[in-house]
Each structure stands twice: as C-alpha cells, then as structure tokens.
Amino acid sequence: MLLVTGLHYAMKRLLLSTLVAAIPFFSGCRKAAEQSQTELPAVAVRAQIVERKLRAATEDVVGTVRPKLSAAIEAKVSGRIEQMLVVPGESVKAGERLAQLDAHEIQARLDQATAARQQAENDLKRFTTLIEQKILSQAEFDNAQSKFRMAVAAETEAKTMLGYAEIVAPFAGVITRKLADVGDLAMPGKPLLQMENPDTLRLEADVPEALIGNVKLGDKLPVRIAAVAGEIEGAVAEMSPAADPNSRTYLVKLDLHGATGLRSGQFGRVAVPVGEASAIRVPAAAVILRGQMELVFVVVNGHAQLRLVKTGSRVGDEIELVSGLNSGEQVVTDGMSALTDGQPVTLK
C-alpha cells in the first residue's frame, strides 16, 4: 500500500514539472505569432459596408428550349423519291428544293390535259366563227365554251399536281431530321424531313398550378440556360388556359429575343416570382473559394479577418450570404489576393 501511494505521488510530481517546463514554450509561440502579425505590412484594400437588400423571391421551373417555327415536311402526292437533296444540319432558304419525286404518271396526265385543252381551244375558235356567221346555235357555242373551261381547269390541276412532285422548304431554317431516302415511297401523311428555324427559339415550361397565378401574358421573366452564361430575358408569349389533368401544370411559352448560342432541346429554368425576400448581398468577386469552403475578408479594427460564410442565390453581379456576416460589417471587395488573416489593412 505504501509502495502504490509513493508511486502515485512520484507521477504527479513528474506531470507537474512537465507542465511547468512547457509554459515558457507555449508563451514563446504565442508571442512569436503575435509578433509575426504585428510585423505584417499593411495592405491597401477596397471595402464596402453590407446591408440587407430586398429582392423578388422566385421559384425555378424547369423547361426546354424549342423552336417557335418548325415543320414536318410531307409529300402531297404519292411517288418514289428520286432525289434527296439535303442532309440533317444543312441550312436551307424558303422555297429551296429539298426532294424530288418520280412524276412520270403525273406528267402523262398533264400531257393528256394539255392536249384536251388545245383541242377545246381549237373547237371554241371554230365555233366562234360559226356563231358569228349565224350557222351555229347559241346552245352549241355555250357547250363549246364550257368544254374549254373544263379543259383549262384540268390542265391547271395536272400542273399543280406535277409541282407537288417537287418538295420545297416552306421557310428558311435548318434540316434537323431525315426520315426517308432515295427509293422510299412518299405519300401524304408520311413525314420525309423535319426542319426548324433556329433564329426564333422559346422556352417551354410546365408551371405548377400553385404558381400560375403569378404569371401573365407579356411578363418579362429571367431565364437561365445551362449552356449559356448569364441570364436571358424571356417574354411570356403563350399560356395554356387549362391545366394538364395528369401533372396539374400549365404550359407556358416564353420568347427568347436576342439570345445567342441557344440550340433546340437545351435544358433551362425560368424564375417565377413568388413574393419578396431580404438578404445580405456582397459582390460575387468578394467571395473566396478554397476547396468546399466559402470565405470573405472582413475589416475589424483595421485588420483583415477571414470569415467563413454560406452563399445563396446570385443576383446579377452580387451574391447573397445566408450566414457568416451581419449587416453593417465591412467586407473587402478588392485586394483579397494579397491578404492573410489578421493582416493590417488601409482603405483606399
């Protein structure tokens, strides 16, 4: 028992002596750190006082970029495809020939109609002479006139049908799909090509019924496309008056005037207003990213203090800070790259 007590007493003395010896070491480290901070040169920076700002609170609704003008090209008459003159991705002008059908049968019909029209025309000329000589009755002359008019109409119909054998572009645009090729049978109701006008694109979004009351025709709403930097202004051009009974959403179409770099089928989001919200906002350039951490420098008593923050939505060139900063504090907005935590600063 005496042996255990003596051992315990010896260990306590050893621990106490170790702590006493370490105190000068830690004190020296702290003094060295303080001395190194006081020796850092002052850096001139720009800073601004942050305040809470109001903004329109929005809720994102996903949508798809689609062409405002698109068409499925079909043949108006039946026939084998003799020529397919375009490929997907090719730009075409309005009225440009896209495909040619075999038109021998229609051409034969036109030749017959032309011959009948010429015969009717000759008969009418002869009957006109006879009626002037009062050799022909008025009824026979009227019958000749009717036959001539019918022959002209039949020839015009045959010419129109022959024109349908040449398939042309209804508007200027780009061929997006080719659904048939040379040798295939073309007929009404069977698409041969698909084309669209890439200059007139719009975003089509299914807006939930809880938000549709905040959207009106003509409204200008911010649209973000993943493949395009920055926001695009979308104008509400069409709104479905009835909801989809399955999804309980309303189809809303927004024109994207002046937007560049867009392609049909791209994913996008439209911000639908739902009210107002206030938040602290700072210039996006003031936020420093280090791995997964978001940091800002705050000016406190003439020194730069590194502060961990959490960001929210981006509004133009500013970004919201959800936490880490209070209204009225000074945030460094320029010169952060030359700063370290605790370094003296002077304001420009």
C-alpha positions as CSV (number, residue, x, y, z in Angstrom):
1,M,0.0,0.0,0.0
2,L,2.8,2.4,0.8
3,L,4.5,1.4,-2.4
4,V,1.4,2.4,-4.5
5,T,1.0,5.7,-2.7
6,G,4.6,6.6,-3.3
7,L,4.4,5.7,-7.0
8,H,1.3,7.9,-7.4
9,Y,3.0,10.8,-5.7
10,A,6.0,10.5,-8.0
11,M,3.9,10.5,-11.2
12,K,2.1,13.7,-10.1
13,R,5.4,15.4,-9.4
14,L,6.6,14.4,-12.9
15,L,3.5,15.7,-14.7
16,L,3.6,19.0,-12.8
17,S,7.3,19.5,-13.7
18,T,6.5,18.8,-17.4
19,L,3.7,21.4,-17.5
20,V,5.9,24.0,-15.8
21,A,8.6,23.4,-18.4
22,A,6.1,23.7,-21.3
23,I,4.6,27.0,-20.2
24,P,7.6,29.1,-21.5
25,F,7.5,27.2,-24.8
26,F,3.8,27.9,-25.5
27,S,4.2,31.5,-24.3
28,G,7.1,31.9,-26.7
29,C,5.0,30.5,-29.6
30,R,2.1,32.9,-28.8
31,K,4.5,35.8,-28.6
32,A,6.1,34.8,-31.9
33,A,2.7,34.6,-33.6
34,E,1.7,38.0,-32.2
35,Q,5.0,39.4,-33.2
36,S,4.7,38.0,-36.8
37,Q,1.2,39.5,-37.1
38,T,2.3,43.0,-36.0
39,E,5.2,42.7,-38.4
40,L,2.9,42.1,-41.5
41,P,2.8,45.1,-43.8
42,A,-0.5,47.0,-44.2
43,V,-2.3,46.4,-47.4
44,A,-4.5,48.9,-49.2
45,V,-7.9,47.4,-50.0
46,R,-11.4,48.4,-51.0
47,A,-14.2,47.6,-48.7
48,Q,-17.9,48.2,-48.5
49,I,-20.5,48.2,-45.7
50,V,-23.0,45.4,-46.3
51,E,-26.7,45.8,-45.7
52,R,-29.8,43.7,-46.2
53,K,-31.5,44.3,-49.6
54,L,-34.9,43.4,-50.8
55,R,-35.3,41.3,-53.9
56,A,-38.1,39.5,-55.7
57,A,-38.3,36.0,-54.3
58,T,-38.6,33.4,-57.1
59,E,-39.1,29.7,-57.6
60,D,-37.4,28.0,-60.5
61,V,-39.4,26.0,-63.0
62,V,-37.6,23.8,-65.5
63,G,-38.3,23.9,-69.2
64,T,-36.9,23.0,-72.6
65,V,-35.7,25.3,-75.5
66,R,-37.8,24.6,-78.6
67,P,-38.2,26.3,-81.9
68,K,-41.0,28.7,-82.4
69,L,-41.2,27.7,-86.1
70,S,-40.8,24.0,-87.0
71,A,-42.4,21.7,-89.6
72,A,-42.6,18.1,-90.6
73,I,-42.2,18.0,-94.4
74,E,-44.5,15.6,-96.2
75,A,-45.4,14.9,-99.8
76,K,-48.8,16.0,-101.1
77,V,-48.8,13.2,-103.8
78,S,-47.6,9.6,-103.8
79,G,-44.4,8.6,-105.6
80,R,-41.0,7.2,-105.3
81,I,-38.3,9.5,-104.1
82,E,-35.9,10.1,-107.0
83,Q,-33.6,12.7,-105.3
84,M,-33.0,13.7,-101.6
85,L,-31.1,16.9,-101.9
86,V,-30.5,17.8,-98.2
87,V,-29.0,16.3,-95.1
88,P,-29.5,17.0,-91.4
89,G,-27.7,20.1,-90.2
90,E,-27.9,21.8,-93.6
91,S,-29.3,25.3,-93.8
92,V,-32.0,26.0,-96.5
93,K,-33.8,29.0,-97.8
94,A,-37.5,29.4,-98.2
95,G,-38.6,27.8,-101.5
96,E,-35.4,25.8,-101.9
97,R,-35.9,22.3,-103.3
98,L,-35.5,19.5,-100.7
99,A,-36.5,16.4,-102.6
100,Q,-37.8,15.2,-106.0
101,L,-40.4,12.5,-106.6
102,D,-40.9,10.3,-109.6
103,A,-43.6,12.2,-111.6
104,H,-43.9,10.2,-114.9
105,E,-47.5,9.3,-114.2
106,I,-48.4,12.9,-113.3
107,Q,-46.5,14.2,-116.4
108,A,-48.5,11.8,-118.6
109,R,-51.7,13.2,-117.0
110,L,-50.6,16.7,-117.7
111,D,-49.8,15.9,-121.3
112,Q,-53.3,14.5,-121.7
113,A,-54.8,17.6,-120.1
114,T,-52.8,19.9,-122.3
115,A,-53.9,18.0,-125.5
116,A,-57.5,18.2,-124.4
117,R,-57.2,21.9,-123.6
118,Q,-55.7,22.6,-127.1
119,Q,-58.5,20.6,-128.7
120,A,-61.1,22.5,-126.8
121,E,-59.5,25.8,-127.6
122,N,-59.4,25.0,-131.3
123,D,-63.1,23.9,-131.2
124,L,-64.0,27.1,-129.4
125,K,-62.3,29.2,-132.1
126,R,-64.1,27.4,-134.9
127,F,-67.5,27.7,-133.1
128,T,-66.9,31.4,-132.5
129,T,-66.5,31.8,-136.3
130,L,-69.6,29.8,-137.0
131,I,-71.8,31.6,-134.5
132,E,-70.6,34.9,-136.0
133,Q,-71.9,33.6,-139.3
134,K,-75.1,32.6,-137.6
135,I,-74.5,29.0,-138.7
136,L,-74.2,27.6,-135.1
137,S,-76.8,27.7,-132.4
138,Q,-76.1,29.6,-129.1
139,A,-76.5,26.3,-127.1
140,E,-73.8,24.6,-129.1
141,F,-71.5,27.6,-128.7
142,D,-72.1,27.6,-124.9
143,N,-71.3,23.9,-124.8
144,A,-68.0,24.6,-126.5
145,Q,-67.1,27.3,-124.0
146,S,-67.9,25.0,-121.1
147,K,-65.7,22.3,-122.6
148,F,-62.8,24.7,-123.0
149,R,-63.1,26.0,-119.4
150,M,-63.2,22.4,-118.1
151,A,-60.1,21.6,-120.2
152,V,-58.2,24.6,-118.8
153,A,-59.1,23.6,-115.2
154,A,-58.0,20.0,-115.8
155,E,-54.6,21.3,-117.2
156,T,-54.2,23.6,-114.3
157,E,-54.9,20.8,-111.8
158,A,-52.4,18.5,-113.6
159,K,-49.7,21.2,-113.5
160,T,-50.3,21.7,-109.8
161,M,-50.0,18.0,-109.1
162,L,-46.8,18.0,-111.1
163,G,-45.5,20.8,-108.9
164,Y,-46.2,18.8,-105.8
165,A,-43.6,16.2,-107.0
166,E,-41.0,18.9,-106.2
167,I,-40.8,19.2,-102.4
168,V,-39.6,22.6,-101.2
169,A,-38.8,24.3,-97.9
170,P,-41.8,26.3,-96.5
171,F,-39.5,28.7,-94.7
172,A,-35.8,29.4,-94.1
173,G,-34.3,27.1,-91.5
174,V,-32.2,24.1,-90.7
175,I,-32.9,20.4,-91.5
176,T,-33.0,18.5,-88.2
177,R,-34.0,15.0,-89.2
178,K,-34.2,12.9,-92.4
179,L,-36.9,10.2,-92.2
180,A,-36.7,8.9,-95.8
181,D,-34.2,8.4,-98.6
182,V,-34.0,7.8,-102.3
183,G,-36.2,4.9,-103.4
184,D,-38.6,5.1,-100.5
185,L,-42.3,5.6,-101.3
186,A,-43.5,9.1,-100.3
187,M,-47.2,9.6,-99.6
188,P,-49.4,12.2,-97.8
189,G,-49.2,11.8,-94.0
190,K,-45.7,10.2,-94.1
191,P,-43.0,12.8,-93.0
192,L,-39.9,12.8,-95.1
193,L,-37.9,15.6,-93.3
194,Q,-38.1,17.8,-90.2
195,M,-36.8,21.3,-90.1
196,E,-36.9,24.3,-87.8
197,N,-35.9,28.0,-87.7
198,P,-33.1,28.3,-85.1
199,D,-33.4,32.1,-85.1
200,T,-36.7,32.1,-83.3
201,L,-36.4,30.0,-80.1
202,R,-38.5,29.9,-77.0
203,L,-38.5,28.2,-73.6
204,E,-41.5,25.9,-72.9
205,A,-42.1,25.3,-69.2
206,D,-44.8,23.4,-67.3
207,V,-45.7,25.8,-64.4
208,P,-47.4,24.2,-61.4
209,E,-50.9,25.4,-60.6
210,A,-49.7,26.9,-57.3
211,L,-47.5,29.4,-59.3
212,I,-49.5,30.0,-62.4
213,G,-51.4,33.0,-60.8
214,N,-48.0,34.9,-60.7
215,V,-47.5,34.6,-64.4
216,K,-49.3,36.8,-67.0
217,L,-49.0,37.3,-70.8
218,G,-46.3,39.8,-71.6
219,D,-44.4,39.3,-68.3
220,K,-40.6,39.5,-68.5
221,L,-39.0,36.7,-66.5
222,P,-35.3,35.8,-66.1
223,V,-34.4,32.5,-67.8
224,R,-31.2,30.6,-67.2
225,I,-29.9,28.1,-69.8
226,A,-27.2,25.7,-68.6
227,A,-25.1,26.1,-71.7
228,V,-25.3,29.9,-71.8
229,A,-23.5,32.2,-69.4
230,G,-25.7,34.8,-67.7
231,E,-29.4,35.4,-67.6
232,I,-31.7,35.8,-70.6
233,E,-34.9,37.8,-70.6
234,G,-37.9,35.7,-71.5
235,A,-41.2,37.3,-72.5
236,V,-44.4,35.2,-71.8
237,A,-45.9,34.8,-75.3
238,E,-48.4,31.9,-74.7
239,M,-50.2,30.4,-71.7
240,S,-52.3,27.3,-71.7
241,P,-55.8,28.2,-70.4
242,A,-56.3,24.7,-68.9
243,A,-54.1,22.5,-66.7
244,D,-52.8,19.1,-67.7
245,P,-55.0,16.7,-65.7
246,N,-52.1,14.4,-65.0
247,S,-49.4,16.7,-63.9
248,R,-51.6,19.7,-62.8
249,T,-49.3,22.1,-64.7
250,Y,-49.9,24.8,-67.2
251,L,-47.8,25.0,-70.4
252,V,-46.1,28.5,-70.6
253,K,-44.0,29.6,-73.6
254,L,-41.5,32.4,-73.3
255,D,-39.9,34.1,-76.3
256,L,-36.1,34.4,-76.0
257,H,-35.5,37.5,-78.1
258,G,-31.9,38.4,-78.9
259,A,-30.4,35.3,-77.2
260,T,-27.4,33.8,-78.8
261,G,-25.7,30.4,-78.5
262,L,-29.0,28.6,-78.0
263,R,-30.0,25.2,-79.5
264,S,-33.2,23.4,-79.7
265,G,-33.6,20.8,-76.9
266,Q,-31.4,22.6,-74.3
267,F,-32.4,22.5,-70.6
268,G,-33.4,25.7,-69.0
269,R,-35.0,27.3,-65.9
270,V,-37.4,30.2,-65.6
271,A,-37.7,32.1,-62.3
272,V,-41.3,32.6,-61.4
273,P,-41.9,35.4,-58.8
274,V,-43.5,34.4,-55.5
275,G,-43.0,37.5,-53.4
276,E,-40.2,39.5,-51.8
277,A,-37.2,38.5,-49.6
278,S,-34.4,40.4,-47.9
279,A,-30.8,39.1,-47.6
280,I,-27.3,40.4,-47.2
281,R,-25.6,40.7,-50.6
282,V,-22.0,41.3,-51.5
283,P,-20.1,41.5,-54.8
284,A,-19.6,37.9,-56.1
285,A,-15.8,38.8,-56.5
286,A,-15.5,39.3,-52.7
287,V,-16.2,35.6,-52.0
288,I,-13.1,33.4,-52.0
289,L,-13.4,29.7,-52.7
290,R,-11.0,27.3,-51.0
291,G,-12.0,23.8,-51.7
292,Q,-15.5,23.4,-50.4
293,M,-15.2,26.5,-48.2
294,E,-16.6,29.9,-49.0
295,L,-14.7,32.8,-47.3
296,V,-14.7,36.6,-47.1
297,F,-12.3,39.1,-45.5
298,V,-14.0,41.4,-43.0
299,V,-12.3,44.6,-41.8
300,V,-12.3,44.6,-38.0
301,N,-10.3,47.3,-36.1
302,G,-8.1,48.0,-39.0
303,H,-7.2,44.3,-39.6
304,A,-8.5,41.7,-42.1
305,Q,-10.4,38.9,-40.5
306,L,-11.1,35.8,-42.5
307,R,-14.7,34.8,-42.1
308,L,-16.4,31.5,-43.2
309,V,-19.7,32.2,-45.0
310,K,-22.5,30.3,-46.7
311,T,-23.8,31.7,-50.0
312,G,-27.2,31.6,-51.5
313,S,-28.8,32.9,-54.8
314,R,-26.9,35.1,-57.2
315,V,-28.5,38.4,-58.2
316,G,-26.7,40.0,-61.2
317,D,-23.1,40.7,-60.1
318,E,-23.9,40.2,-56.4
319,I,-24.4,37.0,-54.3
320,E,-26.4,36.5,-51.2
321,L,-24.8,35.5,-47.9
322,V,-27.1,33.2,-45.9
323,S,-24.8,33.1,-42.8
324,G,-21.5,34.3,-41.6
325,L,-21.9,38.0,-41.9
326,N,-24.0,40.7,-40.2
327,S,-25.5,43.9,-41.6
328,G,-23.2,46.9,-41.1
329,E,-19.9,45.0,-41.3
330,Q,-17.2,45.9,-43.8
331,V,-16.3,43.4,-46.5
332,V,-13.2,43.6,-48.6
333,T,-14.2,43.8,-52.2
334,D,-10.8,44.3,-53.9
335,G,-7.2,43.3,-52.9
336,M,-8.1,40.0,-51.2
337,S,-5.4,38.1,-53.0
338,A,-2.7,39.8,-51.0
339,L,-4.3,39.4,-47.6
340,T,-3.8,36.9,-44.8
341,D,-5.9,36.5,-41.7
342,G,-5.1,39.3,-39.1
343,Q,-3.1,41.4,-41.5
344,P,-3.4,45.2,-41.1
345,V,-5.3,47.0,-43.9
346,T,-5.9,50.5,-45.0
347,L,-8.9,51.6,-47.0
348,K,-8.4,53.1,-50.5
